[in-house]
Amino acid sequence: MITRITCIFLFLIVNPLLGQADVANIGVLPGAISETSGLIFFNDKLITHNDSGNSAFLYELDTVNFNISRTVTVVNADNADWEDLTQDEDYIYIGDFGNNLGGREDLAIYRIAKSDYIASDTVMADRIDFSYEDQIDFDGNELSDWDAEAFIALENEFIIFTKQWQSNGTNAYSLPKTPGTYQAVNVGGYISDGLITGATYNVLSGVLFLVGYSQQLQPFLIRQDELTDEFSFSSTAEKIPLSVGFAQIESIAYSDENTYYLTSERFTNDNPPITLDAGIFSFNTNDDVIGEENPEEPPPVDPPVNGEDGEELIIFIAPNSKELQYSLNVDVELFGRAIFDVTGRRIHHTHANDIVSNTIDLSIFRSAVYYLTFYLQGRTIAKPFILK
């Protein structure tokens, strides 16, 4: 089976840039997640997990101090070798497909309903089992080309990117997103000159990032813009060194169309002696939201107050509360929700597909005046609120 993803790898040309991506080292991760491997941003939190042999836990991190604020147990799953996270509108997916030696015959993806995840600290997962259609050798006696640490959810399929220890590149495999047992279909490959360890497809901007590092522990990004229905990479694909020094970068996630987070695993080496703490990094892009004009434009100086706009937007914060509740009464399509500070800087954004309630947790915000803004078809609605 050949899908539209095939074009990525049949026609990929990676162009190294002379410059480097400016990446900020924004924190050291708690010891409990020193083997961080996957990452997503959901419900205003970062979510990560450890890799092989650890507990079947998902850890929520706040985005201010990067402390663990919540631990969710997947009660019917084992962490054989969890390597990445991805998500869509309804589900969180865990990729249990780490396979350093190439001998695993129990590769899987776990699917967790977001509604269950929000409601409880213990969740059940559906299981999607798969094997690679073209793997015939399962001896598993050396670092292999059948390892994988990165995947994305794309419409009705996953795309898994392998981590090729021998070929120093990656192959991409497609399989359905529904529970069952499948053969993952090889849809192409390319030489990345490095080990691919994470992936994210930003549905807001239409940008795909792969992340990885060389076998000398020099991290990089591969970026592709403007992915169309054909989903073809082109000569505009960019391989970008990361300005973080040596780091075992393991994962990447986006929180809005321009903000990305990376995590690195703790790394130790005896000869030469090297110890690198598990860390979290961020970088920003300058991309537009698909279908929006001027998405970074701040709300009007004099936003409407309750009653001036037909009660389309009502905001309520209870005394001594850090939780905002709102009522949005409109009949047009909603593209997203944002919060701006008084300087016009957008400090929070949620795509319409990720809005699961009319409540926003403001516990990580300092006391100040903000604007709650909604991007609607053809216009925006904004109102100020005071957080005390």
Buried (B, 14 or more C-beta within 10 A) or exposed (E): EEBBBBBBBBBBEBEEEEEEBEBEBBBBBBEBBBBBBBBBBBBBBBBBBBBBEBEBBBBBBBBEEBEBBEEBBBEEBBBBBBBBBBBBEEBBBBBBBBBBBBBBEEBBBBBBBBEBBEEEEEBBBBBBBBBBBEBEEBEBEEEBBBBBBBBBBBEEBBBBBBBBBEEBBBBBBBBEBEEEEBBBBBBBBBEBBBBBBBBBBBBBBBBBBBBBBBEEBBBBBBBBBEBEEEBBBBEEBBBBBBBBEBBBBBBBBBBBBBBBBBBBBBBEEEEEEEEBBBBBBBBEBEBBBBEBEEBBEBBEEEBBEEEEBEEBBEBBBEEEEBEBBBEBEBEEEBBBBBBBBEEEEBBBBBBBBBBBEEEBEBEBBEEEEBBBBBBBEEEBBBBBBEBE
